[in-house]
């Protein structure tokens, strides 16, 4: 099977959290590497936005 896209990502957003999976194809016989990160919902937590990303 040929690799069409060597990198791809998926996002799952729910009321409780958001999950992102990034998958990078391996070289040769090396298997693909997947990294999953999870972010909690904003409720009851502090969110820091980069300067200029929020309205006063």
Helices and strands as residue ranges (DSSP letters): E 7-13, E 17-24, E 33-40
